[in-house]
Amino acid sequence: MRPIQEEIYNAVKDLCESKGYQLVLDRASGTNIIFANPAIDISDEVLVKMGYAK
């Protein structure tokens, strides 16, 4: 599990640095997030960065 977590972390970190994001929240484990606009969801970008989507 650890190698996958590191791969995800690195993909998110690269996206944050390239796009100037200051914070990324994990909606799956963030029980205090009531609503998140799909327009700000970067899940697909992370999958592309990791090579799992085009």
Backbone as a printed PyTorch tensor [residue, N CA C, xyz], in Angstrom:
tensor([[[  0.8270,  -1.1880,   0.0000],
         [  0.0000,   0.0000,   0.0000],
         [  0.8730,   1.2540,   0.0000]],

        [[  1.9710,   1.2150,   0.6740],
         [  2.8510,   2.3820,   0.8000],
         [  3.3450,   2.9210,  -0.5460]],

        [[  3.7840,   2.0570,  -1.4840],
         [  4.2500,   2.5840,  -2.7720],
         [  3.1530,   3.3280,  -3.5460]],

        [[  1.9170,   2.8510,  -3.4450],
         [  0.8050,   3.5210,  -4.1210],
         [  0.5450,   4.8760,  -3.4850]],

        [[  0.5730,   4.9390,  -2.1640],
         [  0.3690,   6.2070,  -1.4680],
         [  1.4440,   7.2160,  -1.8490]],

        [[  2.6660,   6.7680,  -1.9660],
         [  3.7600,   7.6590,  -2.3600],
         [  3.5950,   8.1410,  -3.7980]],

        [[  3.1270,   7.2580,  -4.6740],
         [  2.8990,   7.6350,  -6.0690],
         [  1.8000,   8.7000,  -6.1620]],

        [[  0.7340,   8.5080,  -5.4130],
         [ -0.3520,   9.4910,  -5.3890],
         [  0.1510,  10.8050,  -4.8120]],

        [[  0.8630,  10.7470,  -3.7060],
         [  1.3990,  11.9580,  -3.0840],
         [  2.2750,  12.7350,  -4.0620]],

        [[  3.1620,  12.0410,  -4.7540],
         [  4.0640,  12.7110,  -5.6820],
         [  3.3100,  13.3390,  -6.8510]],

        [[  2.2830,  12.6550,  -7.3540],
         [  1.4790,  13.2090,  -8.4460],
         [  0.7390,  14.4640,  -7.9860]],

        [[  0.1580,  14.4080,  -6.8000],
         [ -0.5580,  15.5720,  -6.2610],
         [  0.4180,  16.7120,  -6.0040]],

        [[  1.5650,  16.3980,  -5.4420],
         [  2.5790,  17.4270,  -5.1630],
         [  3.0220,  18.1160,  -6.4500]],

        [[  3.2810,  17.3420,  -7.5020],
         [  3.6870,  17.9180,  -8.7920],
         [  2.6060,  18.8380,  -9.3530]],

        [[  1.3420,  18.3890,  -9.2840],
         [  0.2460,  19.2330,  -9.7660],
         [  0.1400,  20.5210,  -8.9540]],

        [[  0.2800,  20.4150,  -7.6450],
         [  0.2010,  21.5920,  -6.7870],
         [  1.2980,  22.5960,  -7.1260]],

        [[  2.4940,  22.0970,  -7.3140],
         [  3.6080,  22.9880,  -7.6320],
         [  3.4290,  23.6310,  -9.0000]],

        [[  2.9350,  22.8810,  -9.9770],
         [  2.8010,  23.4260, -11.3240],
         [  1.6090,  24.3760, -11.4570]],

        [[  0.5790,  24.1900, -10.6360],
         [ -0.6290,  25.0230, -10.7450],
         [ -0.7600,  26.0430,  -9.6170]],

        [[  0.1570,  26.0080,  -8.6740],
         [  0.1340,  26.9850,  -7.5920],
         [ -0.9110,  26.7120,  -6.5190]],

        [[ -1.3490,  25.4710,  -6.3810],
         [ -2.3200,  25.1300,  -5.3370],
         [ -1.6400,  25.1680,  -3.9780]],

        [[ -2.3530,  25.6630,  -2.9880],
         [ -1.8290,  25.7420,  -1.6320],
         [ -2.3280,  24.6020,  -0.7490]],

        [[ -3.4260,  23.9740,  -1.1580],
         [ -4.0520,  22.9580,  -0.3080],
         [ -4.8280,  21.9820,  -1.1800]],

        [[ -4.7290,  20.6970,  -0.8730],
         [ -5.5390,  19.6670,  -1.5190],
         [ -6.1520,  18.8260,  -0.4120]],

        [[ -7.4640,  18.6590,  -0.4780],
         [ -8.1790,  17.8770,   0.5200],
         [ -8.5820,  16.5300,  -0.0550]],

        [[ -8.5390,  15.5060,   0.7820],
         [ -8.9920,  14.1740,   0.4030],
         [-10.4520,  14.0480,   0.8140]],

        [[-11.3350,  14.2110,  -0.1550],
         [-12.7670,  14.1860,   0.1450],
         [-13.2160,  12.8080,   0.6250]],

        [[-12.5440,  11.7510,   0.1900],
         [-12.9290,  10.3950,   0.5900],
         [-12.7610,  10.1810,   2.0900]],

        [[-11.7340,  10.7670,   2.6790],
         [-11.5190,  10.5710,   4.1160],
         [-11.8680,  11.8160,   4.9220]],

        [[-12.2280,  12.8930,   4.2460],
         [-12.5640,  14.1370,   4.9350],
         [-14.0230,  14.1680,   5.3260]],

        [[-14.3310,  13.6110,   6.4690],
         [-15.7340,  13.5370,   6.9010],
         [-16.3160,  14.9020,   7.2300]],

        [[-15.4900,  15.9170,   7.3740],
         [-15.9850,  17.2470,   7.6850],
         [-16.2510,  18.0870,   6.4500]],

        [[-16.0150,  17.5430,   5.2710],
         [-16.2980,  18.2670,   4.0450],
         [-17.7590,  18.0060,   3.6870]],

        [[-18.5510,  19.0560,   3.7250],
         [-19.9770,  18.9230,   3.4620],
         [-20.2580,  18.9140,   1.9600]],

        [[-19.5800,  19.7900,   1.2200],
         [-19.7820,  19.8810,  -0.2260],
         [-18.4930,  20.3400,  -0.8740]],

        [[-18.2070,  19.7870,  -2.0410],
         [-17.0680,  20.2340,  -2.8400],
         [-17.5330,  20.3610,  -4.2820]],

        [[-17.3430,  21.5180,  -4.8560],
         [-17.7350,  21.7620,  -6.2320],
         [-16.9050,  20.8690,  -7.1550]],

        [[-17.5440,  20.1150,  -8.0300],
         [-16.8080,  19.2430,  -8.9500],
         [-15.8310,  20.0090,  -9.8500]],

        [[-16.0320,  21.2860, -10.0250],
         [-15.1370,  22.0880, -10.8680],
         [-13.7290,  22.1780, -10.2850]],

        [[-13.5800,  21.9680,  -8.9870],
         [-12.2580,  22.0590,  -8.3610],
         [-11.6550,  20.6850,  -8.0690]],

        [[-12.3240,  19.6380,  -8.5270],
         [-11.8550,  18.2680,  -8.3140],
         [-10.6910,  17.9770,  -9.2710]],

        [[ -9.5250,  17.6180,  -8.7380],
         [ -8.3540,  17.3370,  -9.5770],
         [ -8.0700,  15.8320,  -9.6870]],

        [[ -9.0320,  15.0000,  -9.3050],
         [ -8.8330,  13.5500,  -9.3310],
         [ -8.4170,  13.0540, -10.7140]],

        [[ -9.0920,  13.5280, -11.7510],
         [ -8.7540,  13.0830, -13.1030],
         [ -7.3460,  13.5100, -13.5010]],

        [[ -6.9530,  14.7050, -13.0980],
         [ -5.5990,  15.1810, -13.4050],
         [ -4.5460,  14.3300, -12.7070]],

        [[ -4.8310,  13.9100, -11.4810],
         [ -3.9040,  13.0480, -10.7480],
         [ -3.7830,  11.6960, -11.4540]],

        [[ -4.9090,  11.1390, -11.8940],
         [ -4.8690,   9.8580, -12.6120],
         [ -4.0780,   9.9650, -13.9110]],

        [[ -4.2300,  11.0740, -14.6240],
         [ -3.4530,  11.2830, -15.8520],
         [ -1.9680,  11.3650, -15.5140]],

        [[ -1.6360,  12.1150, -14.4770],
         [ -0.2500,  12.2800, -14.0510],
         [  0.3880,  10.9310, -13.6910]],

        [[ -0.4320,  10.0430, -13.1130],
         [  0.0590,   8.7310, -12.7230],
         [  0.0510,   7.7320, -13.8800]],

        [[ -0.5330,   8.1070, -15.0080],
         [ -0.5740,   7.2330, -16.1580],
         [ -1.7370,   6.2750, -16.2100]],

        [[ -2.7660,   6.5160, -15.4020],
         [ -3.9270,   5.6390, -15.3630],
         [ -5.0940,   6.1260, -16.2120]],

        [[ -4.9750,   7.2940, -16.7870],
         [ -6.0450,   7.8540, -17.6250],
         [ -5.4090,   8.7650, -18.6540]],

        [[ -6.1800,   9.0970, -19.6930],
         [ -5.6900,   9.9920, -20.7500],
         [ -6.4590,  11.2740, -20.7750]]])
